[in-house]
């Protein structure tokens, strides 16, 4: 079941299974200020609070609570559709 209410996720750290990320609404992502990934994860990583694939070549999700300015790393070759969903610019 999707989480649609941003109030359901506080600014405190929350653990969300990676398979559930696509089910989470953009309103919920906008309430996050950072995304963290366990270092042992074989498929995903996080850099500066942003979700990437393991080798940082694909930006998967940007937490909108992080701020309005972000410089995409030079390693990024692809941006996932919807990675910046809800962003103004």
N, C-alpha and C positions, 0 to 999 in steps of 0.2 A: 504494500500500500504506500503510495507517495506521501511524503511529508510536505504539506502545502502551507503550513503556518510557520513563519519565521520565528514566532515566539516559542516554538517547540525546541529550538536550538539556541542556547544562550551563548554568550561570548566565551564561555569556558570551553575547554577542549572536549570534544566529543569524538567517539570512534564510530565511523560509518563504514560498513563493508564496501569495498570498492565496487562490487557487482551492483550495489544499490545506488551508485552515483547517478546513473542515467534516470532513475526513478524519482530523484529529488528535484523539486521544482526550482526554477531560477530565483524565486523569492527566498528560498532557503539558502541557496548558494550566496545570495547577496548579503545575508546576515553573517556569513563567515568572514573572518579576517585573515585566515590562513588555512592551508591544507597541509597535513603531514602524512608521510608514508613511512612505514616500517622499513628500515634499511635492508632487511632481509627479503623484501618483496622482489620477486624475479621479473615482474612486468612493469611496475610503476615506480616513479620517484617524485620527489617534490624538491623544488629549488625556490628559495625566497617565498615560500608559502603557496606556490602555484603547482598544480598537478601536471606531470609530464609522463611520457612513456619512460622506460628504464634508461635509455641513452640520451634523453633530453632533446630528441629530434622532433617530437610531436607535443605541442601544448594541448592539454586535454581540458582543463578547467581552471578558470581564474576566479578566485573568491572576491566578489565585488566589494565586500567590506574592507578589503585591503587598501583601497584608495583609488584615485582617479588617474594616476600616472604610473605607467609600467613600461619598462624597456624589455622587449622580447630578446632573450639570449640569442646570440649568433648561431648556436647549435640547432635552433628550431628550423625545420624544413617544412613543417605542416602544422596547421592549426585546426583542431577538431571543430566541426560544425557545432555552433552553440557554446563554444568555450568562453565567450564573452557575453553570453545571453543576459540581457538586462542592462548592459553597459550603455552609458549615454553617448560616449564618443568612441 
